[in-house]
């Protein structure tokens, strides 16, 4: 569910669904590690929960910024990608 990779500016890329696990990791990175987070969401229109998940991330972001203004500099805008725009990776597919 969660994929992490650090960028040159110490930003952590995070697959964020708005669920418990990915939200916990997001908060851990921001508040315990004091690092930036670049959240990603992969839209798969065949999953009925996609709209709720995007709404949840938006609502949580507003809550976080309102209650912890310092998070504004650490949480980058959500990048939304369509599942079909992701090129297959042979190594991953083989496993």
PDB file of N, CA, C and O in Angstrom:
ATOM      1  N   UNK A   1       0.814  -1.191   0.000  1.00  0.00           N
ATOM      2  CA  UNK A   1       0.000   0.000   0.000  1.00  0.00           C
ATOM      3  C   UNK A   1       0.853   1.248   0.000  1.00  0.00           C
ATOM      4  O   UNK A   1       0.497   2.244  -0.629  1.00  0.00           O
ATOM      5  N   UNK A   2       1.956   1.208   0.685  1.00  0.00           N
ATOM      6  CA  UNK A   2       2.768   2.407   0.811  1.00  0.00           C
ATOM      7  C   UNK A   2       4.095   2.206   0.106  1.00  0.00           C
ATOM      8  O   UNK A   2       4.771   1.194   0.295  1.00  0.00           O
ATOM      9  N   UNK A   3       4.451   3.170  -0.698  1.00  0.00           N
ATOM     10  CA  UNK A   3       5.730   3.124  -1.382  1.00  0.00           C
ATOM     11  C   UNK A   3       6.503   4.384  -1.025  1.00  0.00           C
ATOM     12  O   UNK A   3       6.004   5.499  -1.175  1.00  0.00           O
ATOM     13  N   UNK A   4       7.715   4.193  -0.557  1.00  0.00           N
ATOM     14  CA  UNK A   4       8.517   5.350  -0.180  1.00  0.00           C
ATOM     15  C   UNK A   4       9.794   5.419  -0.999  1.00  0.00           C
ATOM     16  O   UNK A   4      10.430   4.404  -1.284  1.00  0.00           O
ATOM     17  N   UNK A   5      10.147   6.618  -1.363  1.00  0.00           N
ATOM     18  CA  UNK A   5      11.416   6.885  -2.032  1.00  0.00           C
ATOM     19  C   UNK A   5      11.739   8.338  -1.756  1.00  0.00           C
ATOM     20  O   UNK A   5      10.899   9.213  -1.966  1.00  0.00           O
ATOM     21  N   UNK A   6      12.921   8.600  -1.298  1.00  0.00           N
ATOM     22  CA  UNK A   6      13.304   9.975  -0.987  1.00  0.00           C
ATOM     23  C   UNK A   6      13.825  10.688  -2.225  1.00  0.00           C
ATOM     24  O   UNK A   6      14.496  10.092  -3.067  1.00  0.00           O
ATOM     25  N   UNK A   7      13.508  11.962  -2.320  1.00  0.00           N
ATOM     26  CA  UNK A   7      14.012  12.813  -3.390  1.00  0.00           C
ATOM     27  C   UNK A   7      15.250  13.539  -2.901  1.00  0.00           C
ATOM     28  O   UNK A   7      15.662  13.371  -1.753  1.00  0.00           O
ATOM     29  N   UNK A   8      15.839  14.337  -3.760  1.00  0.00           N
ATOM     30  CA  UNK A   8      17.030  15.093  -3.390  1.00  0.00           C
ATOM     31  C   UNK A   8      16.783  16.066  -2.247  1.00  0.00           C
ATOM     32  O   UNK A   8      17.691  16.338  -1.462  1.00  0.00           O
ATOM     33  N   UNK A   9      15.572  16.593  -2.142  1.00  0.00           N
ATOM     34  CA  UNK A   9      15.281  17.568  -1.081  1.00  0.00           C
ATOM     35  C   UNK A   9      14.746  16.899   0.182  1.00  0.00           C
ATOM     36  O   UNK A   9      14.132  17.555   1.024  1.00  0.00           O
ATOM     37  N   UNK A  10      14.981  15.586   0.313  1.00  0.00           N
ATOM     38  CA  UNK A  10      14.578  14.833   1.496  1.00  0.00           C
ATOM     39  C   UNK A  10      13.063  14.633   1.577  1.00  0.00           C
ATOM     40  O   UNK A  10      12.536  14.318   2.644  1.00  0.00           O
ATOM     41  N   UNK A  11      12.370  14.813   0.466  1.00  0.00           N
ATOM     42  CA  UNK A  11      10.935  14.585   0.409  1.00  0.00           C
ATOM     43  C   UNK A  11      10.673  13.091   0.249  1.00  0.00           C
ATOM     44  O   UNK A  11      11.355  12.399  -0.507  1.00  0.00           O
ATOM     45  N   UNK A  12       9.673  12.614   0.978  1.00  0.00           N
ATOM     46  CA  UNK A  12       9.286  11.206   0.882  1.00  0.00           C
ATOM     47  C   UNK A  12       8.060  11.098  -0.022  1.00  0.00           C
ATOM     48  O   UNK A  12       7.050  11.762   0.212  1.00  0.00           O
ATOM     49  N   UNK A  13       8.153  10.256  -1.058  1.00  0.00           N
ATOM     50  CA  UNK A  13       7.007   9.964  -1.902  1.00  0.00           C
ATOM     51  C   UNK A  13       6.157   8.926  -1.190  1.00  0.00           C
ATOM     52  O   UNK A  13       6.673   7.918  -0.708  1.00  0.00           O
ATOM     53  N   UNK A  14       4.841   9.175  -1.124  1.00  0.00           N
ATOM     54  CA  UNK A  14       3.964   8.297  -0.367  1.00  0.00           C
ATOM     55  C   UNK A  14       2.670   8.042  -1.125  1.00  0.00           C
ATOM     56  O   UNK A  14       1.996   8.980  -1.551  1.00  0.00           O
ATOM     57  N   UNK A  15       2.330   6.782  -1.289  1.00  0.00           N
ATOM     58  CA  UNK A  15       1.031   6.414  -1.839  1.00  0.00           C
ATOM     59  C   UNK A  15       0.018   6.601  -0.717  1.00  0.00           C
ATOM     60  O   UNK A  15       0.030   5.858   0.264  1.00  0.00           O
ATOM     61  N   UNK A  16      -0.865   7.598  -0.861  1.00  0.00           N
ATOM     62  CA  UNK A  16      -1.797   7.962   0.209  1.00  0.00           C
ATOM     63  C   UNK A  16      -3.221   7.728  -0.248  1.00  0.00           C
ATOM     64  O   UNK A  16      -3.707   8.380  -1.172  1.00  0.00           O
ATOM     65  N   UNK A  17      -3.890   6.783   0.417  1.00  0.00           N
ATOM     66  CA  UNK A  17      -5.276   6.447   0.087  1.00  0.00           C
ATOM     67  C   UNK A  17      -6.272   7.143   0.992  1.00  0.00           C
ATOM     68  O   UNK A  17      -7.472   7.141   0.721  1.00  0.00           O
ATOM     69  N   UNK A  18      -5.774   7.745   2.074  1.00  0.00           N
ATOM     70  CA  UNK A  18      -6.674   8.315   3.064  1.00  0.00           C
ATOM     71  C   UNK A  18      -7.043   7.297   4.135  1.00  0.00           C
ATOM     72  O   UNK A  18      -7.768   7.618   5.077  1.00  0.00           O
ATOM     73  N   UNK A  19      -6.547   6.074   3.992  1.00  0.00           N
ATOM     74  CA  UNK A  19      -6.815   5.025   4.978  1.00  0.00           C
ATOM     75  C   UNK A  19      -5.919   5.149   6.192  1.00  0.00           C
ATOM     76  O   UNK A  19      -5.041   6.010   6.251  1.00  0.00           O
ATOM     77  N   UNK A  20      -6.153   4.268   7.167  1.00  0.00           N
ATOM     78  CA  UNK A  20      -5.410   4.303   8.430  1.00  0.00           C
ATOM     79  C   UNK A  20      -3.895   4.175   8.222  1.00  0.00           C
ATOM     80  O   UNK A  20      -3.124   4.983   8.738  1.00  0.00           O
ATOM     81  N   UNK A  21      -3.480   3.170   7.474  1.00  0.00           N
ATOM     82  CA  UNK A  21      -2.046   2.879   7.350  1.00  0.00           C
ATOM     83  C   UNK A  21      -1.269   3.993   6.663  1.00  0.00           C
ATOM     84  O   UNK A  21      -0.245   4.452   7.170  1.00  0.00           O
ATOM     85  N   UNK A  22      -1.758   4.424   5.509  1.00  0.00           N
ATOM     86  CA  UNK A  22      -1.011   5.449   4.781  1.00  0.00           C
ATOM     87  C   UNK A  22      -1.092   6.801   5.482  1.00  0.00           C
ATOM     88  O   UNK A  22      -0.151   7.591   5.405  1.00  0.00           O
ATOM     89  N   UNK A  23      -2.201   7.078   6.163  1.00  0.00           N
ATOM     90  CA  UNK A  23      -2.311   8.337   6.908  1.00  0.00           C
ATOM     91  C   UNK A  23      -1.395   8.319   8.129  1.00  0.00           C
ATOM     92  O   UNK A  23      -0.784   9.333   8.465  1.00  0.00           O
ATOM     93  N   UNK A  24      -1.301   7.170   8.790  1.00  0.00           N
ATOM     94  CA  UNK A  24      -0.365   7.045   9.916  1.00  0.00           C
ATOM     95  C   UNK A  24       1.053   7.333   9.448  1.00  0.00           C
ATOM     96  O   UNK A  24       1.789   8.081  10.093  1.00  0.00           O
ATOM     97  N   UNK A  25       1.434   6.732   8.315  1.00  0.00           N
ATOM     98  CA  UNK A  25       2.802   6.944   7.814  1.00  0.00           C
ATOM     99  C   UNK A  25       3.026   8.401   7.443  1.00  0.00           C
ATOM    100  O   UNK A  25       4.094   8.953   7.706  1.00  0.00           O
ATOM    101  N   UNK A  26       2.025   9.028   6.835  1.00  0.00           N
ATOM    102  CA  UNK A  26       2.126  10.440   6.480  1.00  0.00           C
ATOM    103  C   UNK A  26       2.394  11.286   7.730  1.00  0.00           C
ATOM    104  O   UNK A  26       3.280  12.139   7.722  1.00  0.00           O
ATOM    105  N   UNK A  27       1.636  11.052   8.794  1.00  0.00           N
ATOM    106  CA  UNK A  27       1.812  11.806  10.030  1.00  0.00           C
ATOM    107  C   UNK A  27       3.164  11.521  10.675  1.00  0.00           C
ATOM    108  O   UNK A  27       3.798  12.422  11.225  1.00  0.00           O
ATOM    109  N   UNK A  28       3.595  10.284  10.606  1.00  0.00           N
ATOM    110  CA  UNK A  28       4.886   9.902  11.166  1.00  0.00           C
ATOM    111  C   UNK A  28       6.032  10.646  10.467  1.00  0.00           C
ATOM    112  O   UNK A  28       6.953  11.139  11.118  1.00  0.00           O
ATOM    113  N   UNK A  29       5.960  10.718   9.155  1.00  0.00           N
ATOM    114  CA  UNK A  29       7.001  11.411   8.385  1.00  0.00           C
ATOM    115  C   UNK A  29       7.015  12.901   8.723  1.00  0.00           C
ATOM    116  O   UNK A  29       8.077  13.489   8.926  1.00  0.00           O
ATOM    117  N   UNK A  30       5.822  13.507   8.782  1.00  0.00           N
ATOM    118  CA  UNK A  30       5.737  14.944   9.049  1.00  0.00           C
ATOM    119  C   UNK A  30       6.139  15.287  10.482  1.00  0.00           C
ATOM    120  O   UNK A  30       6.966  16.174  10.696  1.00  0.00           O
ATOM    121  N   UNK A  31       5.568  14.599  11.453  1.00  0.00           N
ATOM    122  CA  UNK A  31       5.733  15.013  12.845  1.00  0.00           C
ATOM    123  C   UNK A  31       6.905  14.368  13.568  1.00  0.00           C
ATOM    124  O   UNK A  31       7.487  14.986  14.460  1.00  0.00           O
ATOM    125  N   UNK A  32       7.263  13.151  13.211  1.00  0.00           N
ATOM    126  CA  UNK A  32       8.398  12.517  13.890  1.00  0.00           C
ATOM    127  C   UNK A  32       9.709  12.715  13.133  1.00  0.00           C
ATOM    128  O   UNK A  32      10.762  12.915  13.739  1.00  0.00           O
ATOM    129  N   UNK A  33       9.633  12.659  11.810  1.00  0.00           N
ATOM    130  CA  UNK A  33      10.846  12.792  11.010  1.00  0.00           C
ATOM    131  C   UNK A  33      11.073  14.211  10.517  1.00  0.00           C
ATOM    132  O   UNK A  33      12.157  14.542  10.039  1.00  0.00           O
ATOM    133  N   UNK A  34      10.031  15.062  10.637  1.00  0.00           N
ATOM    134  CA  UNK A  34      10.104  16.455  10.198  1.00  0.00           C
ATOM    135  C   UNK A  34      10.588  16.557   8.753  1.00  0.00           C
ATOM    136  O   UNK A  34      11.466  17.356   8.425  1.00  0.00           O
ATOM    137  N   UNK A  35       9.985  15.719   7.897  1.00  0.00           N
ATOM    138  CA  UNK A  35      10.346  15.702   6.476  1.00  0.00           C
ATOM    139  C   UNK A  35       9.124  16.044   5.641  1.00  0.00           C
ATOM    140  O   UNK A  35       7.986  15.921   6.095  1.00  0.00           O
ATOM    141  N   UNK A  36       9.381  16.476   4.409  1.00  0.00           N
ATOM    142  CA  UNK A  36       8.299  16.760   3.471  1.00  0.00           C
ATOM    143  C   UNK A  36       7.735  15.453   2.920  1.00  0.00           C
ATOM    144  O   UNK A  36       8.437  14.448   2.803  1.00  0.00           O
ATOM    145  N   UNK A  37       6.436  15.498   2.583  1.00  0.00           N
ATOM    146  CA  UNK A  37       5.765  14.341   1.993  1.00  0.00           C
ATOM    147  C   UNK A  37       5.154  14.760   0.665  1.00  0.00           C
ATOM    148  O   UNK A  37       4.440  15.760   0.585  1.00  0.00           O
ATOM    149  N   UNK A  38       5.440  13.986  -0.377  1.00  0.00           N
ATOM    150  CA  UNK A  38       4.775  14.151  -1.662  1.00  0.00           C
ATOM    151  C   UNK A  38       3.780  13.001  -1.773  1.00  0.00           C
ATOM    152  O   UNK A  38       4.161  11.876  -2.099  1.00  0.00           O
ATOM    153  N   UNK A  39       2.485  13.284  -1.498  1.00  0.00           N
ATOM    154  CA  UNK A  39       1.502  12.216  -1.576  1.00  0.00           C
ATOM    155  C   UNK A  39       1.026  11.975  -3.013  1.00  0.00           C
ATOM    156  O   UNK A  39       0.893  12.901  -3.812  1.00  0.00           O
ATOM    157  N   UNK A  40       0.777  10.709  -3.305  1.00  0.00           N
ATOM    158  CA  UNK A  40       0.249  10.289  -4.602  1.00  0.00           C
ATOM    159  C   UNK A  40      -1.008   9.475  -4.383  1.00  0.00           C
ATOM    160  O   UNK A  40      -1.133   8.745  -3.400  1.00  0.00           O
ATOM    161  N   UNK A  41      -1.937   9.610  -5.314  1.00  0.00           N
ATOM    162  CA  UNK A  41      -3.135   8.768  -5.308  1.00  0.00           C
ATOM    163  C   UNK A  41      -3.295   8.215  -6.721  1.00  0.00           C
ATOM    164  O   UNK A  41      -3.227   8.960  -7.699  1.00  0.00           O
ATOM    165  N   UNK A  42      -3.507   6.916  -6.819  1.00  0.00           N
ATOM    166  CA  UNK A  42      -3.688   6.260  -8.106  1.00  0.00           C
ATOM    167  C   UNK A  42      -5.180   6.000  -8.304  1.00  0.00           C
ATOM    168  O   UNK A  42      -5.778   5.215  -7.568  1.00  0.00           O
ATOM    169  N   UNK A  43      -5.777   6.656  -9.291  1.00  0.00           N
ATOM    170  CA  UNK A  43      -7.207   6.496  -9.552  1.00  0.00           C
ATOM    171  C   UNK A  43      -7.442   5.258 -10.408  1.00  0.00           C
ATOM    172  O   UNK A  43      -6.882   5.106 -11.493  1.00  0.00           O
ATOM    173  N   UNK A  44      -8.281   4.390  -9.886  1.00  0.00           N
ATOM    174  CA  UNK A  44      -8.743   3.210 -10.619  1.00  0.00           C
ATOM    175  C   UNK A  44     -10.263   3.279 -10.595  1.00  0.00           C
ATOM    176  O   UNK A  44     -10.891   2.957  -9.587  1.00  0.00           O
ATOM    177  N   UNK A  45     -10.851   3.701 -11.712  1.00  0.00           N
ATOM    178  CA  UNK A  45     -12.291   3.928 -11.766  1.00  0.00           C
ATOM    179  C   UNK A  45     -13.111   2.657 -11.556  1.00  0.00           C
ATOM    180  O   UNK A  45     -14.316   2.732 -11.318  1.00  0.00           O
ATOM    181  N   UNK A  46     -12.470   1.495 -11.642  1.00  0.00           N
ATOM    182  CA  UNK A  46     -13.203   0.245 -11.395  1.00  0.00           C
ATOM    183  C   UNK A  46     -13.409   0.005  -9.897  1.00  0.00           C
ATOM    184  O   UNK A  46     -14.200  -0.855  -9.509  1.00  0.00           O
ATOM    185  N   UNK A  47     -12.702   0.760  -9.062  1.00  0.00           N
ATOM    186  CA  UNK A  47     -12.877   0.655  -7.603  1.00  0.00           C
ATOM    187  C   UNK A  47     -13.899   1.698  -7.172  1.00  0.00           C
ATOM    188  O   UNK A  47     -13.734   2.889  -7.437  1.00  0.00           O
ATOM    189  N   UNK A  48     -14.936   1.250  -6.519  1.00  0.00           N
ATOM    190  CA  UNK A  48     -16.014   2.166  -6.135  1.00  0.00           C
ATOM    191  C   UNK A  48     -15.601   3.155  -5.049  1.00  0.00           C
ATOM    192  O   UNK A  48     -16.288   4.155  -4.842  1.00  0.00           O
ATOM    193  N   UNK A  49     -14.513   2.902  -4.363  1.00  0.00           N
ATOM    194  CA  UNK A  49     -14.099   3.759  -3.241  1.00  0.00           C
ATOM    195  C   UNK A  49     -13.233   4.947  -3.658  1.00  0.00           C
ATOM    196  O   UNK A  49     -12.894   5.770  -2.807  1.00  0.00           O
ATOM    197  N   UNK A  50     -12.868   5.065  -4.914  1.00  0.00           N
ATOM    198  CA  UNK A  50     -11.888   6.080  -5.311  1.00  0.00           C
ATOM    199  C   UNK A  50     -12.325   7.496  -4.951  1.00  0.00           C
ATOM    200  O   UNK A  50     -11.510   8.287  -4.476  1.00  0.00           O
ATOM    201  N   UNK A  51     -13.583   7.826  -5.166  1.00  0.00           N
ATOM    202  CA  UNK A  51     -14.065   9.193  -4.881  1.00  0.00           C
ATOM    203  C   UNK A  51     -14.019   9.474  -3.382  1.00  0.00           C
ATOM    204  O   UNK A  51     -13.606  10.557  -2.967  1.00  0.00           O
ATOM    205  N   UNK A  52     -14.438   8.516  -2.573  1.00  0.00           N
ATOM    206  CA  UNK A  52     -14.413   8.676  -1.115  1.00  0.00           C
ATOM    207  C   UNK A  52     -12.982   8.855  -0.632  1.00  0.00           C
ATOM    208  O   UNK A  52     -12.727   9.670   0.255  1.00  0.00           O
ATOM    209  N   UNK A  53     -12.051   8.110  -1.199  1.00  0.00           N
ATOM    210  CA  UNK A  53     -10.653   8.209  -0.788  1.00  0.00           C
ATOM    211  C   UNK A  53     -10.067   9.579  -1.112  1.00  0.00           C
ATOM    212  O   UNK A  53      -9.357  10.157  -0.289  1.00  0.00           O
ATOM    213  N   UNK A  54     -10.352  10.096  -2.286  1.00  0.00           N
ATOM    214  CA  UNK A  54      -9.853  11.435  -2.651  1.00  0.00           C
ATOM    215  C   UNK A  54     -10.480  12.498  -1.746  1.00  0.00           C
ATOM    216  O   UNK A  54      -9.791  13.410  -1.288  1.00  0.00           O
ATOM    217  N   UNK A  55     -11.781  12.382  -1.491  1.00  0.00           N
ATOM    218  CA  UNK A  55     -12.445  13.322  -0.577  1.00  0.00           C
ATOM    219  C   UNK A  55     -11.845  13.244   0.825  1.00  0.00           C
ATOM    220  O   UNK A  55     -11.652  14.265   1.485  1.00  0.00           O
ATOM    221  N   UNK A  56     -11.556  12.034   1.267  1.00  0.00           N
ATOM    222  CA  UNK A  56     -10.981  11.839   2.604  1.00  0.00           C
ATOM    223  C   UNK A  56      -9.618  12.510   2.718  1.00  0.00           C
ATOM    224  O   UNK A  56      -9.323  13.153   3.726  1.00  0.00           O
ATOM    225  N   UNK A  57      -8.781  12.360   1.684  1.00  0.00           N
ATOM    226  CA  UNK A  57      -7.459  13.004   1.741  1.00  0.00           C
ATOM    227  C   UNK A  57      -7.600  14.527   1.767  1.00  0.00           C
ATOM    228  O   UNK A  57      -6.854  15.206   2.471  1.00  0.00           O
ATOM    229  N   UNK A  58      -8.551  15.062   1.003  1.00  0.00           N
ATOM    230  CA  UNK A  58      -8.762  16.520   0.977  1.00  0.00           C
ATOM    231  C   UNK A  58      -9.273  17.021   2.325  1.00  0.00           C
ATOM    232  O   UNK A  58      -8.809  18.046   2.824  1.00  0.00           O
ATOM    233  N   UNK A  59     -10.224  16.304   2.914  1.00  0.00           N
ATOM    234  CA  UNK A  59     -10.764  16.694   4.220  1.00  0.00           C
ATOM    235  C   UNK A  59      -9.694  16.604   5.301  1.00  0.00           C
ATOM    236  O   UNK A  59      -9.605  17.475   6.166  1.00  0.00           O
ATOM    237  N   UNK A  60      -8.885  15.556   5.250  1.00  0.00           N
ATOM    238  CA  UNK A  60      -7.841  15.391   6.250  1.00  0.00           C
ATOM    239  C   UNK A  60      -6.783  16.484   6.111  1.00  0.00           C
ATOM    240  O   UNK A  60      -6.289  17.003   7.112  1.00  0.00           O
ATOM    241  N   UNK A  61      -6.440  16.828   4.885  1.00  0.00           N
ATOM    242  CA  UNK A  61      -5.466  17.905   4.657  1.00  0.00           C
ATOM    243  C   UNK A  61      -5.963  19.205   5.281  1.00  0.00           C
ATOM    244  O   UNK A  61      -5.199  19.896   5.956  1.00  0.00           O
ATOM    245  N   UNK A  62      -7.244  19.550   5.064  1.00  0.00           N
ATOM    246  CA  UNK A  62      -7.811  20.769   5.660  1.00  0.00           C
ATOM    247  C   UNK A  62      -7.760  20.706   7.189  1.00  0.00           C
ATOM    248  O   UNK A  62      -7.386  21.682   7.838  1.00  0.00           O
ATOM    249  N   UNK A  63      -8.133  19.561   7.762  1.00  0.00           N
ATOM    250  CA  UNK A  63      -8.079  19.374   9.207  1.00  0.00           C
ATOM    251  C   UNK A  63      -6.651  19.558   9.721  1.00  0.00           C
ATOM    252  O   UNK A  63      -6.425  20.258  10.708  1.00  0.00           O
ATOM    253  N   UNK A  64      -5.702  18.933   9.052  1.00  0.00           N
ATOM    254  CA  UNK A  64      -4.304  18.992   9.464  1.00  0.00           C
ATOM    255  C   UNK A  64      -3.776  20.420   9.415  1.00  0.00           C
ATOM    256  O   UNK A  64      -3.131  20.873  10.360  1.00  0.00           O
ATOM    257  N   UNK A  65      -4.041  21.127   8.332  1.00  0.00           N
ATOM    258  CA  UNK A  65      -3.553  22.503   8.184  1.00  0.00           C
ATOM    259  C   UNK A  65      -4.201  23.441   9.204  1.00  0.00           C
ATOM    260  O   UNK A  65      -3.556  24.358   9.712  1.00  0.00           O
ATOM    261  N   UNK A  66      -5.464  23.206   9.493  1.00  0.00           N
ATOM    262  CA  UNK A  66      -6.163  24.045  10.469  1.00  0.00           C
ATOM    263  C   UNK A  66      -5.615  23.816  11.885  1.00  0.00           C
ATOM    264  O   UNK A  66      -5.435  24.769  12.643  1.00  0.00           O
ATOM    265  N   UNK A  67      -5.354  22.570  12.232  1.00  0.00           N
ATOM    266  CA  UNK A  67      -4.930  22.236  13.593  1.00  0.00           C
ATOM    267  C   UNK A  67      -3.417  22.200  13.786  1.00  0.00           C
ATOM    268  O   UNK A  67      -2.929  22.262  14.915  1.00  0.00           O
ATOM    269  N   UNK A  68      -2.687  22.100  12.698  1.00  0.00           N
ATOM    270  CA  UNK A  68      -1.212  22.069  12.745  1.00  0.00           C
ATOM    271  C   UNK A  68      -0.674  22.868  11.565  1.00  0.00           C
ATOM    272  O   UNK A  68      -0.218  22.289  10.579  1.00  0.00           O
ATOM    273  N   UNK A  69      -0.724  24.191  11.659  1.00  0.00           N
ATOM    274  CA  UNK A  69      -0.314  25.041  10.528  1.00  0.00           C
ATOM    275  C   UNK A  69       1.094  24.750  10.011  1.00  0.00           C
ATOM    276  O   UNK A  69       1.387  24.991   8.840  1.00  0.00           O
ATOM    277  N   UNK A  70       1.963  24.234  10.876  1.00  0.00           N
ATOM    278  CA  UNK A  70       3.326  23.918  10.447  1.00  0.00           C
ATOM    279  C   UNK A  70       3.347  22.822   9.382  1.00  0.00           C
ATOM    280  O   UNK A  70       4.334  22.674   8.662  1.00  0.00           O
ATOM    281  N   UNK A  71       2.270  22.062   9.282  1.00  0.00           N
ATOM    282  CA  UNK A  71       2.208  20.984   8.278  1.00  0.00           C
ATOM    283  C   UNK A  71       2.096  21.534   6.853  1.00  0.00           C
ATOM    284  O   UNK A  71       2.365  20.816   5.890  1.00  0.00           O
ATOM    285  N   UNK A  72       1.707  22.779   6.717  1.00  0.00           N
ATOM    286  CA  UNK A  72       1.543  23.375   5.379  1.00  0.00           C
ATOM    287  C   UNK A  72       2.827  23.341   4.565  1.00  0.00           C
ATOM    288  O   UNK A  72       2.784  23.195   3.343  1.00  0.00           O
ATOM    289  N   UNK A  73       3.964  23.475   5.228  1.00  0.00           N
ATOM    290  CA  UNK A  73       5.236  23.478   4.510  1.00  0.00           C
ATOM    291  C   UNK A  73       5.772  22.066   4.263  1.00  0.00           C
ATOM    292  O   UNK A  73       6.678  21.873   3.453  1.00  0.00           O
ATOM    293  N   UNK A  74       5.206  21.085   4.965  1.00  0.00           N
ATOM    294  CA  UNK A  74       5.718  19.721   4.849  1.00  0.00           C
ATOM    295  C   UNK A  74       4.857  18.801   3.989  1.00  0.00           C
ATOM    296  O   UNK A  74       5.346  17.785   3.494  1.00  0.00           O
ATOM    297  N   UNK A  75       3.590  19.143   3.807  1.00  0.00           N
ATOM    298  CA  UNK A  75       2.697  18.303   3.009  1.00  0.00           C
ATOM    299  C   UNK A  75       2.453  18.941   1.649  1.00  0.00           C
ATOM    300  O   UNK A  75       1.748  19.943   1.530  1.00  0.00           O
ATOM    301  N   UNK A  76       3.043  18.346   0.640  1.00  0.00           N
ATOM    302  CA  UNK A  76       2.904  18.867  -0.723  1.00  0.00           C
ATOM    303  C   UNK A  76       1.531  18.505  -1.287  1.00  0.00           C
ATOM    304  O   UNK A  76       0.861  17.627  -0.744  1.00  0.00           O
ATOM    305  N   UNK A  77       1.099  19.161  -2.360  1.00  0.00           N
ATOM    306  CA  UNK A  77      -0.210  18.859  -2.961  1.00  0.00           C
ATOM    307  C   UNK A  77      -0.290  17.410  -3.445  1.00  0.00           C
ATOM    308  O   UNK A  77       0.696  16.838  -3.910  1.00  0.00           O
ATOM    309  N   UNK A  78      -1.468  16.843  -3.327  1.00  0.00           N
ATOM    310  CA  UNK A  78      -1.720  15.473  -3.769  1.00  0.00           C
ATOM    311  C   UNK A  78      -1.579  15.381  -5.288  1.00  0.00           C
ATOM    312  O   UNK A  78      -2.183  16.161  -6.025  1.00  0.00           O
ATOM    313  N   UNK A  79      -0.790  14.435  -5.739  1.00  0.00           N
ATOM    314  CA  UNK A  79      -0.640  14.161  -7.168  1.00  0.00           C
ATOM    315  C   UNK A  79      -1.546  12.981  -7.486  1.00  0.00           C
ATOM    316  O   UNK A  79      -1.410  11.907  -6.899  1.00  0.00           O
ATOM    317  N   UNK A  80      -2.469  13.187  -8.416  1.00  0.00           N
ATOM    318  CA  UNK A  80      -3.412  12.137  -8.783  1.00  0.00           C
ATOM    319  C   UNK A  80      -3.041  11.612 -10.163  1.00  0.00           C
ATOM    320  O   UNK A  80      -2.926  12.369 -11.126  1.00  0.00           O
ATOM    321  N   UNK A  81      -2.856  10.297 -10.234  1.00  0.00           N
ATOM    322  CA  UNK A  81      -2.491   9.635 -11.490  1.00  0.00           C
ATOM    323  C   UNK A  81      -3.537   8.588 -11.827  1.00  0.00           C
ATOM    324  O   UNK A  81      -4.056   7.912 -10.938  1.00  0.00           O
ATOM    325  N   UNK A  82      -3.842   8.455 -13.085  1.00  0.00           N
ATOM    326  CA  UNK A  82      -4.729   7.395 -13.544  1.00  0.00           C
ATOM    327  C   UNK A  82      -3.953   6.087 -13.598  1.00  0.00           C
ATOM    328  O   UNK A  82      -2.811   6.061 -14.056  1.00  0.00           O
ATOM    329  N   UNK A  83      -4.555   5.022 -13.143  1.00  0.00           N
ATOM    330  CA  UNK A  83      -3.875   3.726 -13.099  1.00  0.00           C
ATOM    331  C   UNK A  83      -3.352   3.318 -14.481  1.00  0.00           C
ATOM    332  O   UNK A  83      -2.325   2.646 -14.580  1.00  0.00           O
ATOM    333  N   UNK A  84      -4.050   3.719 -15.539  1.00  0.00           N
ATOM    334  CA  UNK A  84      -3.643   3.327 -16.888  1.00  0.00           C
ATOM    335  C   UNK A  84      -2.496   4.170 -17.435  1.00  0.00           C
ATOM    336  O   UNK A  84      -1.945   3.852 -18.489  1.00  0.00           O
ATOM    337  N   UNK A  85      -2.131   5.240 -16.731  1.00  0.00           N
ATOM    338  CA  UNK A  85      -1.003   6.059 -17.175  1.00  0.00           C
ATOM    339  C   UNK A  85       0.332   5.508 -16.656  1.00  0.00           C
ATOM    340  O   UNK A  85       1.401   5.985 -17.036  1.00  0.00           O
ATOM    341  N   UNK A  86       0.251   4.511 -15.794  1.00  0.00           N
ATOM    342  CA  UNK A  86       1.461   3.922 -15.216  1.00  0.00           C
ATOM    343  C   UNK A  86       1.935   2.782 -16.102  1.00  0.00           C
ATOM    344  O   UNK A  86       1.203   1.824 -16.351  1.00  0.00           O
ATOM    345  N   UNK A  87       3.163   2.900 -16.570  1.00  0.00           N
ATOM    346  CA  UNK A  87       3.713   1.869 -17.444  1.00  0.00           C
ATOM    347  C   UNK A  87       4.029   0.614 -16.639  1.00  0.00           C
ATOM    348  O   UNK A  87       4.538   0.703 -15.522  1.00  0.00           O
ATOM    349  N   UNK A  88       3.730  -0.549 -17.199  1.00  0.00           N
ATOM    350  CA  UNK A  88       4.051  -1.801 -16.504  1.00  0.00           C
ATOM    351  C   UNK A  88       5.555  -1.939 -16.277  1.00  0.00           C
ATOM    352  O   UNK A  88       6.362  -1.480 -17.085  1.00  0.00           O
ATOM    353  N   UNK A  89       5.907  -2.566 -15.188  1.00  0.00           N
ATOM    354  CA  UNK A  89       7.290  -2.847 -14.842  1.00  0.00           C
ATOM    355  C   UNK A  89       7.457  -4.362 -14.892  1.00  0.00           C
ATOM    356  O   UNK A  89       6.859  -5.081 -14.092  1.00  0.00           O
ATOM    357  N   UNK A  90       8.250  -4.838 -15.810  1.00  0.00           N
ATOM    358  CA  UNK A  90       8.385  -6.288 -16.014  1.00  0.00           C
ATOM    359  C   UNK A  90       8.836  -7.030 -14.755  1.00  0.00           C
ATOM    360  O   UNK A  90       8.333  -8.113 -14.455  1.00  0.00           O
ATOM    361  N   UNK A  91       9.774  -6.452 -14.029  1.00  0.00           N
ATOM    362  CA  UNK A  91      10.277  -7.114 -12.823  1.00  0.00           C
ATOM    363  C   UNK A  91       9.173  -7.279 -11.774  1.00  0.00           C
ATOM    364  O   UNK A  91       9.025  -8.337 -11.162  1.00  0.00           O
ATOM    365  N   UNK A  92       8.416  -6.222 -11.589  1.00  0.00           N
ATOM    366  CA  UNK A  92       7.328  -6.271 -10.600  1.00  0.00           C
ATOM    367  C   UNK A  92       6.240  -7.231 -11.061  1.00  0.00           C
ATOM    368  O   UNK A  92       5.735  -8.025 -10.266  1.00  0.00           O
ATOM    369  N   UNK A  93       5.880  -7.166 -12.327  1.00  0.00           N
ATOM    370  CA  UNK A  93       4.844  -8.052 -12.870  1.00  0.00           C
ATOM    371  C   UNK A  93       5.254  -9.503 -12.755  1.00  0.00           C
ATOM    372  O   UNK A  93       4.416 -10.354 -12.454  1.00  0.00           O
ATOM    373  N   UNK A  94       6.509  -9.808 -12.984  1.00  0.00           N
ATOM    374  CA  UNK A  94       7.009 -11.184 -12.916  1.00  0.00           C
ATOM    375  C   UNK A  94       6.914 -11.748 -11.506  1.00  0.00           C
ATOM    376  O   UNK A  94       6.696 -12.945 -11.323  1.00  0.00           O
ATOM    377  N   UNK A  95       7.076 -10.894 -10.523  1.00  0.00           N
ATOM    378  CA  UNK A  95       7.038 -11.367  -9.138  1.00  0.00           C
ATOM    379  C   UNK A  95       5.628 -11.559  -8.685  1.00  0.00           C
ATOM    380  O   UNK A  95       5.396 -11.954  -7.543  1.00  0.00           O
TER     381      UNK A  95
END
